[in-house]
Amino acid sequence: MPRTFVLPDLGEGLVEAEIRNVLVKEGDVVREDSPLLEVETDKAQVEIPSPFAGRVEKIHVQPGQTVKVGQPLVSFGDETGTSAPTRSAPAVAARAPAPASAERKAPAAPPVDGSPVPATPSTRRLARELGVDLRAVRSSGPGGRITDDDVRGAAGKPAGAAQPAAKAAAPAGPAKPLAAVGLEPPPLPKFEQWGPVERQPLSHLRRTIAERMALSAALIPHVTHFDKADITDLNTIVTRSFEAAKQRGIMLTLTSFLLKAAALALQEYPQFNASLDAGAGELILKRYCHLGIAVATDRGLIVPVIRDVDKKPVMELARELATLAARVREGKATLDDLRGGTFTVTNIGALGGTGAIPIINYPEVAILGVARGREEPVVRGGQIVPRTMLPITLTFDHRVADGADGARFAQAIIRRLEAPETLFVEW
């Protein structure tokens, strides 16, 4: 029987992906780890490498098709064209069951029987980028799976280092119905009776955004607090430091200061750095601060995540933000770039506007929206003076916090923006 490669478990609860591009054709002879397919998940575009070396006997999918985890993708024979035995699922898709014991086991020795090394697609790509032979790596993951940290360890890299980027997406495929959330909408009228119309299929990402926004709006009772921050002094510092930062390869913008101010305020009000487990009646307080930043792309709004924002200097945040936003806009973000966020910041200031009410990025419980800062007349010491005022909106889950809590948290952010020296202590 042929060896059949199925869509592997991509992690983070992802259950399906859309095929964007098939990089091989039937009859091709491929090497293990050579590019096989490009897929788009709910979070990113990723390239899936081949877990086998051999001849492609049958391709089970086509561009635009949505497939579930465990669904066949490609079947292989050996390089001479004869069919080879089927490998077990853990060796193919790295979906091994969790160990029965919670006790940590010693790293497993690499396979010696010629079978594919159990590793996820992102781990295989990381190994290629770092020049690591997976067959020489000792595994520490469940079921003998090689983890990213195993690969980094073999390459002499620190654990938790950034993964390489995935390839850009291919054009979107045909549409499928959106998942229903809440009430079923009534049927649409026949718009053709009033004039010509055109139907355009939604991309996989656009469908995902629509479903997530509908889910958040249906599940979470949103409440929004409006306020303004006087960023005159902060704006002066940013302007004065811009050229010096640019010479160091850093694009200094207001957003990095917003991230830092929000992270420090979250330490003071941790209930906004949480998720609600409604079924258990518990609030899950996260003792880490990974902030999402909404990035507009030609494919839609994507929210990459910067980790440990509370522990990083502003200049480091600015450098990381610019690099991350560029990867997202180029369609090269990895799954790890887009998951694990605890709180989101969306800054529409570059596009104008006087304010907006963003929808919470479920399962987070709050999101900070920022519009364009403008010079306004403000009364100070009995005198009318020009000050740069930044409109902010804090939208949060009313089940988790009351209006007074939201107002205090917003003020904690504003206090730090209005006292920029608190944000520059690491310089």
ChimeraX attribute file (.defattr): number of C-alpha atoms within 10 A of each C-alpha:
attribute: neighborCount
match mode: 1-to-1
recipient: residues
	/A:1	12
	/A:2	19
	/A:3	21
	/A:4	26
	/A:5	24
	/A:6	19
	/A:7	22
	/A:8	24
	/A:9	19
	/A:10	20
	/A:11	11
	/A:12	11
	/A:13	8
	/A:14	13
	/A:15	16
	/A:16	20
	/A:17	24
	/A:18	24
	/A:19	25
	/A:20	26
	/A:21	22
	/A:22	19
	/A:23	13
	/A:24	16
	/A:25	14
	/A:26	13
	/A:27	16
	/A:28	14
	/A:29	18
	/A:30	20
	/A:31	16
	/A:32	15
	/A:33	19
	/A:34	19
	/A:35	18
	/A:36	21
	/A:37	21
	/A:38	23
	/A:39	28
	/A:40	24
	/A:41	20
	/A:42	20
	/A:43	22
	/A:44	26
	/A:45	27
	/A:46	27
	/A:47	26
	/A:48	23
	/A:49	21
	/A:50	22
	/A:51	26
	/A:52	25
	/A:53	19
	/A:54	24
	/A:55	24
	/A:56	24
	/A:57	22
	/A:58	16
	/A:59	18
	/A:60	13
	/A:61	18
	/A:62	16
	/A:63	18
	/A:64	22
	/A:65	18
	/A:66	20
	/A:67	19
	/A:68	15
	/A:69	16
	/A:70	16
	/A:71	15
	/A:72	16
	/A:73	20
	/A:74	24
	/A:75	22
	/A:76	30
	/A:77	24
	/A:78	19
	/A:79	17
	/A:80	9
	/A:81	15
	/A:82	14
	/A:83	17
	/A:84	16
	/A:85	13
	/A:86	15
	/A:87	17
	/A:88	14
	/A:89	16
	/A:90	19
	/A:91	19
	/A:92	25
	/A:93	26
	/A:94	25
	/A:95	22
	/A:96	18
	/A:97	9
	/A:98	10
	/A:99	12
	/A:100	7
	/A:101	7
	/A:102	7
	/A:103	7
	/A:104	10
	/A:105	12
	/A:106	10
	/A:107	16
	/A:108	16
	/A:109	13
	/A:110	17
	/A:111	17
	/A:112	10
	/A:113	6
	/A:114	9
	/A:115	15
	/A:116	23
	/A:117	26
	/A:118	28
	/A:119	25
	/A:120	24
	/A:121	23
	/A:122	23
	/A:123	23
	/A:124	27
	/A:125	25
	/A:126	21
	/A:127	23
	/A:128	16
	/A:129	12
	/A:130	17
	/A:131	12
	/A:132	18
	/A:133	13
	/A:134	23
	/A:135	17
	/A:136	14
	/A:137	23
	/A:138	21
	/A:139	26
	/A:140	19
	/A:141	23
	/A:142	20
	/A:143	17
	/A:144	22
	/A:145	25
	/A:146	26
	/A:147	22
	/A:148	25
	/A:149	18
	/A:150	22
	/A:151	26
	/A:152	21
	/A:153	15
	/A:154	19
	/A:155	15
	/A:156	10
	/A:157	13
	/A:158	11
	/A:159	12
	/A:160	9
	/A:161	10
	/A:162	12
	/A:163	20
	/A:164	19
	/A:165	23
	/A:166	24
	/A:167	18
	/A:168	21
	/A:169	20
	/A:170	17
	/A:171	11
	/A:172	21
	/A:173	19
	/A:174	14
	/A:175	15
	/A:176	14
	/A:177	8
	/A:178	13
	/A:179	13
	/A:180	11
	/A:181	16
	/A:182	11
	/A:183	7
	/A:184	7
	/A:185	8
	/A:186	6
	/A:187	6
	/A:188	6
	/A:189	7
	/A:190	9
	/A:191	9
	/A:192	9
	/A:193	8
	/A:194	7
	/A:195	7
	/A:196	7
	/A:197	10
	/A:198	5
	/A:199	5
	/A:200	8
	/A:201	13
	/A:202	17
	/A:203	20
	/A:204	26
	/A:205	21
	/A:206	17
	/A:207	18
	/A:208	17
	/A:209	17
	/A:210	14
	/A:211	16
	/A:212	20
	/A:213	18
	/A:214	16
	/A:215	18
	/A:216	20
	/A:217	17
	/A:218	13
	/A:219	14
	/A:220	19
	/A:221	13
	/A:222	19
	/A:223	18
	/A:224	22
	/A:225	17
	/A:226	16
	/A:227	16
	/A:228	17
	/A:229	20
	/A:230	22
	/A:231	23
	/A:232	19
	/A:233	16
	/A:234	20
	/A:235	18
	/A:236	12
	/A:237	13
	/A:238	16
	/A:239	14
	/A:240	11
	/A:241	12
	/A:242	15
	/A:243	14
	/A:244	13
	/A:245	16
	/A:246	11
	/A:247	9
	/A:248	10
	/A:249	10
	/A:250	20
	/A:251	19
	/A:252	23
	/A:253	16
	/A:254	16
	/A:255	19
	/A:256	24
	/A:257	23
	/A:258	21
	/A:259	28
	/A:260	25
	/A:261	24
	/A:262	27
	/A:263	24
	/A:264	20
	/A:265	23
	/A:266	22
	/A:267	15
	/A:268	14
	/A:269	16
	/A:270	17
	/A:271	20
	/A:272	25
	/A:273	26
	/A:274	23
	/A:275	21
	/A:276	20
	/A:277	11
	/A:278	9
	/A:279	6
	/A:280	7
	/A:281	8
	/A:282	11
	/A:283	13
	/A:284	12
	/A:285	14
	/A:286	14
	/A:287	11
	/A:288	20
	/A:289	24
	/A:290	23
	/A:291	27
	/A:292	25
	/A:293	26
	/A:294	18
	/A:295	19
	/A:296	16
	/A:297	14
	/A:298	8
	/A:299	14
	/A:300	12
	/A:301	15
	/A:302	21
	/A:303	22
	/A:304	29
	/A:305	24
	/A:306	22
	/A:307	20
	/A:308	13
	/A:309	22
	/A:310	21
	/A:311	14
	/A:312	14
	/A:313	17
	/A:314	24
	/A:315	20
	/A:316	14
	/A:317	24
	/A:318	22
	/A:319	17
	/A:320	17
	/A:321	23
	/A:322	15
	/A:323	13
	/A:324	21
	/A:325	22
	/A:326	15
	/A:327	19
	/A:328	25
	/A:329	18
	/A:330	16
	/A:331	21
	/A:332	22
	/A:333	26
	/A:334	23
	/A:335	22
	/A:336	18
	/A:337	24
	/A:338	20
	/A:339	19
	/A:340	18
	/A:341	23
	/A:342	27
	/A:343	28
	/A:344	25
	/A:345	23
	/A:346	23
	/A:347	22
	/A:348	18
	/A:349	19
	/A:350	10
	/A:351	8
	/A:352	12
	/A:353	13
	/A:354	14
	/A:355	19
	/A:356	20
	/A:357	18
	/A:358	21
	/A:359	21
	/A:360	24
	/A:361	21
	/A:362	20
	/A:363	18
	/A:364	19
	/A:365	26
	/A:366	31
	/A:367	27
	/A:368	27
	/A:369	24
	/A:370	25
	/A:371	21
	/A:372	18
	/A:373	23
	/A:374	18
	/A:375	14
	/A:376	14
	/A:377	13
	/A:378	15
	/A:379	11
	/A:380	10
	/A:381	7
	/A:382	7
	/A:383	9
	/A:384	11
	/A:385	12
	/A:386	14
	/A:387	19
	/A:388	20
	/A:389	19
	/A:390	23
	/A:391	20
	/A:392	26
	/A:393	21
	/A:394	23
	/A:395	23
	/A:396	27
	/A:397	24
	/A:398	17
	/A:399	13
	/A:400	19
	/A:401	15
	/A:402	12
	/A:403	13
	/A:404	10
	/A:405	16
	/A:406	24
	/A:407	15
	/A:408	14
	/A:409	22
	/A:410	24
	/A:411	16
	/A:412	18
	/A:413	23
	/A:414	22
	/A:415	16
	/A:416	22
	/A:417	26
	/A:418	18
	/A:419	14
	/A:420	19
	/A:421	14
	/A:422	14
	/A:423	20
	/A:424	13
	/A:425	9
	/A:426	12
	/A:427	9
